[in-house]
Amino acid sequence: MRVRLLLLFLFIYSLASQAQLSDLARLDFTFIPNKGSDVEYTRSRFLVNYPLKLRKEGQFLFLGVDYSNVHLRFKDNDLPFDRELLNDFKLLDFTIGFTKPLKNGWRLGVRIQPGISTNNAARNLSAEDAVFSGDLVFIKKFEKDIERPSRLIVGLSYSQNRGYVFPLPFISYYRKFRPDWSYNLGIPKSNLQYHLSDKHRIKLYAQLDGFTSNIQNGALVNENEFAELINMSLINGGLQYEYHFTDHFQLDLRAAYNFSLSNKLKDGDNNTILTIDNDSRSYLRAVLKFKI
């Protein structure tokens, strides 16, 4: 049973591009100040997941809900659109995940997430608010060297409400190369981790982040164009501190530098009609989670 739970954790950890299914419950707060930009970004997020063991050996099903509220505060009063239409967004995903063992020590992981993503000014949902996300990954563990275990994960990840609205390769290679040191190389996240003690860990990391949402009924821009989508995408890297209250309950604090950050309003064909100035380089995040 312990081996099954470990395999289960390895699978759900691999799906960390949107939300870690290893987290049975999570509170997540992200803040990007408007220093050097026209917009301030705040995201509050809550998710719950429930794993179900299936009858067949090594197979599990996951059911969950992932909810976010994104708040944008615009500093420039001369921006050519109604800011009240674009200051609050709701993102809601329903998660269905599945994992099963394959031949030669490989494991299959599949996740689908139907949901909605819309501006808070919308009173009623429409078909344009519907979004879809999905992941397909294959996991392989290498344990010949007990002191230096490693793991390879390869696959594809797609999401309509992420900052990057096209399929991304999911690649993750983990290796523990010293008793207190490990690294994870891949897309959408890489890190180098050091265990200070059983309770304290620090990481250097780099990642992709962002969100995309429908703008219901459109927002008039420049008096002749309507924005139907808002897209924020960023690439950042920084320092993460972890405090482990128990083996299953932890606090993560992150401070990062934004190497690339863009805010765009787009039409229904995904063509950019306005880029909002955003040169903010600070990224702060706090995560409290209970995990398997």
Secondary structure, DSSP 4 states (H G I P E B T S, - for coil): -HHHHHHHHHHHHHTTTT--TTEEEEEEEEEE--TTBSEEEEEEEEEEEEEEE-SSTT-EEEEEEEEEEEEEEE--TT-SS-GGGSSEEEEEEEEEEEEEE-GGGEEEEEEEEEEEEEETT-SS--GGGEEEEEEEEEEEEE-SSTTS-EEEEEEEEEESSSSS-S-EEEEEEEEEEETTEEEEEEESEEEEEEESSSSEEEEEEEEEEEEEEEEEEEEEETTTEEEEEEEEEEEEEEEEEEEESSSSEEEEEEEEEEEEEEEEEE-TTS-EEEEE-B---EEEEEEEEEE-
